[in-house]
Amino acid sequence: MIWNNIIQRIIFFLPNVPGIVGNAFLFVRHVHVFVAGPHKKPIDLILIHLTFSNAIIICSSGLRDIATIFDFRNFVDNIGCKLLIYLGRVARGLSICTTCLLSMVQAITVSPRTAHWRKLKPQTAWQVLPYLLLFWVLNSLISSNLLHYITAVNSMNGSGHVMYIDYCYMLPSMQIVRWLFLSLMALRDVIFQSLMGWSSGYMAFYLYKHHKRVLYLHSSKYVNNSSPEIRATLSTLILMACFLVFYWADFMFSFYMGSTLRNDLIILNIKTFLGLGYAVLSPLVLINRDVHIAKSWGAH
């Protein structure tokens, strides 16, 4: 039974490897472009922050899996439990907020020059920095309860406490505290996903109009269906779709586990995979985006 659990952990852990490599590659690439390039583009800073957040999500989960597979009880001590779960929760919130910001910036970019919200487009990377700092403050505060209520299993008797991950327990809290932080998380997700929905709908409408224009002017040699702007918009829409699919699938599995109170390892591993799905797949979408955009610019 123990070996069966370890094999399941390894199978669900392996897809994280390309996610770590992909996010690291994109992080280094965009840092190089941002530092060495003549212009500090806002989109580069946003992608640096997104890949960094996704890497933290994968690493925090991966370290917990490694500690479980190889039985590193001393590695996941009281401080280790707090840091791994807290950083994973904060990074998850940062990923939601940064993805929303990326979607909003791209929607504003493709909007007509006469649109009122066109004035909101950041002209420099430094105009994006305050939003990223705000995301850190917001998500650090929303997840701050974990620093108090998460503890290692070897530091106390687990009876009467709720298991959070292997070797870590979540201490019971007052109902008002629990509902306060849950409400703050729900409010954050509703606000940012609503903004994502609006921007994604606007970009889909823009692509639809572009497609109609291409069909109408199909014979014109000046029509380019693979312009950098179109490629960037399409890849952003794919990112939004990936995020929403994995977010709501993870939510449904979490609701199922919470309502049935079952500790099924397979269900738990599937939920963990869904929680990491966006962080693993998003760099592949972004790498494909960069390749096609580079080809489009070369064709011009």
C-alpha positions, 0 to 999 in steps of 0.5 A, a space after each residue: 500500500 505504501 509503495 502504491 502511494 509513492 508510485 502515485 505521487 511520482 506519477 503526478 509529480 513528473 508533469 511538474 518537471 517541464 513546468 519548472 523548466 518552462 517557467 525558468 526558461 521564460 523567467 531568464 529570457 524576459 529578465 534578459 530582454 528587460 535588463 538588456 533591451 533598450 525599452 522596458 516593456 510592461 509586458 516583459 515585467 508582467 511575464 517575469 512576475 507571472 513565471 516567478 509566481 508559477 515557479 513558486 507554486 510548482 516548487 512549493 508543491 514539489 518540495 512537499 511531494 519529495 518530502 513525502 516520497 522520501 520520508 523527509 520528516 525533519 525537512 518539513 518541520 514547523 517552519 517548513 510547513 508554514 513557509 511551504 504552504 504560505 508561499 504556495 497560497 500567496 503565489 497562487 493568488 499572485 498568479 490569479 492577479 497577474 494573469 488578470 493584469 496580463 489579460 487587461 493590458 492586452 485587451 487595452 492594447 488591441 482596443 481602438 485609439 479612440 476608446 476611453 480606456 486606451 488611456 489606462 495602457 501602461 507606457 512603461 514598466 514602472 507604471 506596472 510595478 505599483 500593481 505588482 506590489 499591491 498584489 504582493 501586499 493583498 495576497 500576503 495579508 489574505 493568506 496570513 492566517 496560515 502562518 499561525 494555524 499551520 504546524 508540523 505533525 511531529 510538533 504535536 498530537 494530531 488528534 482533533 486537528 484537520 490534516 492539510 498536507 502530509 506531515 502538516 496540520 491546520 489547527 482549528 480556528 474561530 469560525 469568524 476568523 475562518 469565514 473572514 479569510 475565506 470571504 476575502 479569498 472569494 472576493 479576490 477571486 470574483 473581482 479578478 475573474 470578472 475582470 478576466 472575463 470582461 477582457 477575454 470577451 473583448 479580445 474574443 470580439 476583437 479577434 472575431 471582427 479581425 477574422 471577418 475583415 480577413 475574409 472580406 479582404 482575403 485577396 489582398 496581399 496586405 492582409 496578415 492573419 498572423 501579425 504579432 498583435 493577433 498572436 499575442 491576443 490569441 495566446 492571452 485568450 488561450 491562457 485565460 481559458 486554461 486558467 479558468 478550466 483548471 481553477 473551476 475543476 480544482 474548485 469542484 474537486 475541493 468542494 467534493 472533498 470538503 462535502 464528503 470528508 473523504 481522504 482518498 489519495 487518488 482524488 487528492 493527487 488529482 486535485 493537486 495536479 489540477 492546482 498545478 495545471 495552469 502553472 505547468 501549461 502556461 509557460 508552454 503557451 507563452 513559449 509558443 507565443 514568443 516563437 510565433 511573434 518572433 517569426 511574425 516580426 521577422 516576416 515584417 
